[in-house]
Amino acid sequence: MQKFRFALQPVLQKRKMAYEQASRKLAIAQKELQTEFQRLTDLQNQNTQLQADLKYRKQHQGFKAAEWTTYVGYFQHLDQRIRSQALIIEEKEKQVEHIRQEMQKAGTEYEVMIKMREKAQAEHRHQFLKEEQAFLDDLPKSNRTGIGM
């Protein structure tokens, strides 16, 4: 029996590499997105802590107008950073979704190549069995002609 050789094996390997690369790329993008979410959470926690500090100072110590302007300026700064971070997260989410779609496409292409290889293997096996059966069918005929000589 002739050994099975898939003619498109290099293409299959390239599809596999593309899928694995897209998978790694997605993992990195998801990690970056998680980091950006953590930054947003940290900023929101800073804002909450600042509000609690301001409330405490108002109730227990009082503060001057100059201190109030400092707090207001910092609140505005934090608010701007939070909005900026939300935009960054939105972009990262789009990037993750785009990479996820690329990975799905690469995975589909890889699966198609695997199915093509499996089909070619099945055809190869079928052809081998057919040839073997034809050989076995011819065997008794060749024995009869050899005996009569």
C-alpha positions as CSV (number, residue, x, y, z in Angstrom):
1,M,0.0,0.0,0.0
2,Q,1.3,3.4,-0.9
3,K,1.6,5.7,2.1
4,F,-1.0,8.5,2.3
5,R,0.4,11.9,1.5
6,F,-1.8,15.0,1.8
7,A,-0.9,17.3,-1.0
8,L,-2.1,20.4,0.9
9,Q,-0.2,19.6,4.1
10,P,1.8,22.9,3.9
11,V,-1.4,24.9,3.6
12,L,-2.8,23.0,6.6
13,Q,0.2,23.9,8.6
14,K,-0.1,27.5,7.6
15,R,-3.7,27.6,8.7
16,K,-2.8,26.0,12.0
17,M,-0.1,28.5,12.6
18,A,-2.5,31.4,11.7
19,Y,-5.1,30.0,14.1
20,E,-2.6,29.6,16.9
21,Q,-1.1,33.1,16.3
22,A,-4.6,34.6,16.3
23,S,-5.3,32.8,19.6
24,R,-2.2,34.2,21.2
25,K,-3.0,37.7,19.9
26,L,-6.5,37.4,21.4
27,A,-5.1,36.3,24.8
28,I,-2.8,39.4,24.8
29,A,-5.6,41.7,23.8
30,Q,-7.9,40.3,26.5
31,K,-5.1,40.8,29.1
32,E,-4.6,44.4,27.9
33,L,-8.3,45.0,28.2
34,Q,-8.3,43.6,31.7
35,T,-5.5,45.9,32.6
36,E,-7.4,48.9,31.3
37,F,-10.5,47.9,33.3
38,Q,-8.3,47.7,36.4
39,R,-7.0,51.2,35.7
40,L,-10.6,52.4,35.4
41,T,-11.5,50.7,38.7
42,D,-8.5,52.3,40.4
43,L,-9.5,55.8,39.1
44,Q,-13.1,55.2,40.3
45,N,-11.8,54.1,43.7
46,Q,-9.6,57.2,43.9
47,N,-12.7,59.4,43.1
48,T,-14.8,57.6,45.8
49,Q,-12.0,57.9,48.3
50,L,-11.6,61.6,47.5
51,Q,-15.3,62.2,48.0
52,A,-15.2,60.4,51.3
53,D,-12.2,62.5,52.4
54,L,-14.0,65.7,51.3
55,K,-17.2,64.7,53.2
56,Y,-15.1,63.9,56.4
57,R,-13.3,67.2,56.2
58,K,-16.5,69.1,55.8
59,Q,-18.1,67.4,58.8
60,H,-15.2,67.3,61.2
61,Q,-12.6,70.0,60.3
62,G,-14.2,72.4,57.9
63,F,-12.1,73.8,55.1
64,K,-11.4,77.1,53.3
65,A,-12.4,78.2,49.8
66,A,-8.8,77.6,48.6
67,E,-9.0,74.0,49.7
68,W,-12.4,73.7,48.0
69,T,-10.9,74.9,44.7
70,T,-8.1,72.4,45.0
71,Y,-10.7,69.6,45.5
72,V,-12.8,70.8,42.6
73,G,-9.8,70.9,40.3
74,Y,-8.8,67.4,41.3
75,F,-12.3,66.1,40.9
76,Q,-12.4,67.6,37.4
77,H,-9.0,66.0,36.6
78,L,-10.2,62.6,37.9
79,D,-13.4,62.9,36.0
80,Q,-11.5,63.6,32.8
81,R,-9.2,60.7,33.4
82,I,-12.2,58.4,34.0
83,R,-13.8,59.5,30.8
84,S,-10.6,59.0,28.9
85,Q,-10.1,55.6,30.4
86,A,-13.6,54.6,29.4
87,L,-12.8,55.6,25.8
88,I,-9.6,53.5,25.9
89,I,-11.6,50.6,27.2
90,E,-14.1,51.0,24.4
91,E,-11.3,50.9,21.8
92,K,-9.8,47.9,23.4
93,E,-13.1,46.1,23.4
94,K,-13.4,46.8,19.7
95,Q,-9.9,45.5,19.1
96,V,-10.6,42.3,21.1
97,E,-13.8,41.7,19.1
98,H,-11.9,42.2,15.8
99,I,-9.2,39.8,16.9
100,R,-11.8,37.3,18.1
101,Q,-13.4,37.4,14.6
102,E,-10.0,36.9,13.0
103,M,-9.4,33.9,15.2
104,Q,-12.8,32.4,14.4
105,K,-12.1,32.9,10.7
106,A,-8.7,31.3,11.0
107,G,-10.2,28.4,13.1
108,T,-12.9,27.8,10.4
109,E,-10.2,27.7,7.7
110,Y,-8.2,25.3,9.7
111,E,-11.2,23.0,10.4
112,V,-12.0,23.0,6.6
113,M,-8.4,21.9,5.8
114,I,-8.6,19.2,8.5
115,K,-11.9,17.9,7.0
116,M,-10.3,18.0,3.5
117,R,-7.4,15.9,4.8
118,E,-9.7,13.4,6.5
119,K,-11.7,13.1,3.3
120,A,-8.6,12.5,1.3
121,Q,-7.5,9.8,3.8
122,A,-10.8,8.1,3.5
123,E,-10.6,8.1,-0.3
124,H,-7.1,6.8,-0.1
125,R,-8.2,3.9,2.2
126,H,-11.2,3.2,0.0
127,Q,-9.0,3.1,-3.1
128,F,-6.6,0.8,-1.3
129,L,-9.3,-1.6,-0.2
130,K,-10.8,-1.6,-3.7
131,E,-7.4,-2.5,-5.2
132,E,-6.8,-5.1,-2.6
133,Q,-10.2,-6.7,-3.2
134,A,-9.5,-6.7,-7.0
135,F,-6.2,-8.4,-6.4
136,L,-7.9,-11.0,-4.1
137,D,-10.6,-11.6,-6.7
138,D,-8.0,-12.1,-9.4
139,L,-6.0,-14.5,-7.3
140,P,-8.2,-17.6,-7.8
141,K,-8.2,-16.9,-11.6
142,S,-4.4,-16.9,-11.8
143,N,-4.2,-20.1,-9.8
144,R,-6.5,-21.9,-12.2
145,T,-4.6,-20.8,-15.3
146,G,-1.3,-21.8,-13.6
147,I,-2.5,-25.3,-12.8
148,G,-3.6,-26.3,-16.2
149,M,-0.2,-25.5,-17.9
